Amino acid sequence: MLFNIVILILCFDAVFSIRNNIRLRKSIKLIEQDIKEIDNFKNSLYKSTNSSLDIAVKINRAFNDAIKTVEKTKEIESECQKIYEQLKKDIQKGV
């Protein structure tokens, strides 16, 4: 009789261990899925960050080009003003 009770307890313990093992496996699978989703999200963030950095670099280059263009335009304007003043003087001398 005692032997049967011990066997019964061992059987219940085995059943509960199997159930816990199955739950643990399901939990592990869910954790693995979460890890994959987090990794995918991380990769998309990296891509987005790199894309944003590329855009920022392009904007900075365009801004620098615009500054150079303005500076060059001012130089040309100054040269044109000098030529205009010289022509004005030459015309006044001729009159």
For each residue, the residues with C-beta under 8 A, 3 or more apart:
1: 4 5
2: 5 6
3: 6 7
4: 1 7 8
5: 1 2 8 9
6: 2 3 9 10
7: 3 4 10 11
8: 4 5 11 12
9: 5 6 12 13
10: 6 7 13 14
11: 7 8 14 15
12: 8 9 15 16
13: 9 10 16 17
14: 10 11 17 18
15: 11 12 18 19
16: 12 13 19 20
17: 13 14 20 21
18: 14 15 21 22
19: 15 16 22 23
20: 16 17 23 24
21: 17 18 24 25
22: 18 19 25 26
23: 19 20 26 27
24: 20 21 27 28
25: 21 22 28 29
26: 22 23 29 30
27: 23 24 30 31
28: 24 25 31 32
29: 25 26 32 33
30: 26 27 33 34
31: 27 28 34 35
32: 28 29 35 36
33: 29 30 36 37
34: 30 31 37 38
35: 31 32 38 39
36: 32 33 39 40
37: 33 34 40 41
38: 34 35 41 42
39: 35 36 42 43
40: 36 37 43 44
41: 37 38 44 45
42: 38 39 45 46
43: 39 40 46 47
44: 40 41 47 48
45: 41 42 48 49
46: 42 43 49 50
47: 43 44 50 51
48: 44 45 51 52
49: 45 46 52 53
50: 46 47 53 54
51: 47 48 54 55
52: 48 49 55 56
53: 49 50 56 57
54: 50 51 57 58
55: 51 52 58 59
56: 52 53 59 60
57: 53 54 60 61
58: 54 55 61 62
59: 55 56 62 63
60: 56 57 63 64
61: 57 58 64 65
62: 58 59 65 66
63: 59 60 66 67
64: 60 61 67 68
65: 61 62 68 69
66: 62 63 69 70
67: 63 64 70 71
68: 64 65 71 72
69: 65 66 72 73
70: 66 67 73 74
71: 67 68 74 75
72: 68 69 75 76
73: 69 70 76 77
74: 70 71 77 78
75: 71 72 78 79
76: 72 73 79 80
77: 73 74 80 81
78: 74 75 81 82
79: 75 76 82 83
80: 76 77 83 84
81: 77 78 84 85
82: 78 79 85 86
83: 79 80 86 87
84: 80 81 87 88
85: 81 82 88 89
86: 82 83 89 90
87: 83 84 90 91
88: 84 85 91 92
89: 85 86 92 93
90: 86 87 93 94
91: 87 88 94 95
92: 88 89 95
93: 89 90
94: 90 91
95: 91 92
